[in-house]
Amino acid sequence: MKKGNSRKKGNSKSPVFKKITAVVTRVFLWFLMVTVLWVLVYRFVNPPITLLMIQRNIERSSEGKSSKMEKEWVDFEDISDNMKRAAVSAEDQLFLKHIGFDLKAIEKAFETNKKGKKIKGGSTISQQTAKNVFLWPGRSWIRKGFEAYFTLLIEIFWSKERILEVYLNVIEMGDGVYGAEAAAQEYYGKSCRKMTRGQAALIAACFPNPRRWTPKKATTYIRHRQYLIMRNMRRLGPLDF
């Protein structure tokens, strides 16, 4: 009798388990299909807006400020080579060599943060692009997991040129200023096509906190970062895509 009852209980649970498994599988497949399609679309279509841009305008509104979203898309070949090399020199010198992640930089950042020092990131340009385009602002392990997933997708489906193009067009470069073209117009009154090495390096020096630092009022610290970036640009040489 006991054996018969145990079999009946096992059989009664089986359909429920199968239903749950079917639902989970269906959700996973839909997620996979939608996200891959999303990434494929943005391989050819320029992202019109990001969640960070929306959040920043909500923050401005709550502070009683008017809406501001300066941005203008510039194709990869029209972005100054100085700006491309400055970004790579400042943020990700192994950009052309890795497949989305710089394990040494991540390990170094982890050790620095574990010691209780100033929080330091180890994100590559690919990771930052994935975060900026597909995800919400903030810090959490869940968001980091999605960031890693989208990073792999853009490394698979996009070229390095496309990743850098999108990065330099959507990254926050000031209060309400997004992308290299808007930044060049805001700080130098010229197109990003014509930026000098020093100007590009100064903008890149402010990347870690573009609302705190600005090329218009560069601090001693930012000037030192500019010098280091320009030195790295000389070592980096031309970008061989």
Secondary structure, 3 states (H helix, E strand, C coil): CHHHHHHHHHHHHHHHHHHHHHHHHHHHHHHHHHHHHHHHHHHHCCCCCCHHHHHHHHHHHHCCCCCCCEECCCCHHHCCHHHHHHHHHHHCCCCCCCCCCCHHHHHHHHHHHHCCCCCCCCCCHHHHHHHHHHCCCCCCHHHHHHHHHHHHHHHHHCCHHHHHHHHHHHCEEECCEECHHHHHHHHHCCCHHHCCHHHHHHHHHCCCCCCCCCHHHCCHHHHHHHHHHHHHHHHHCCCCC
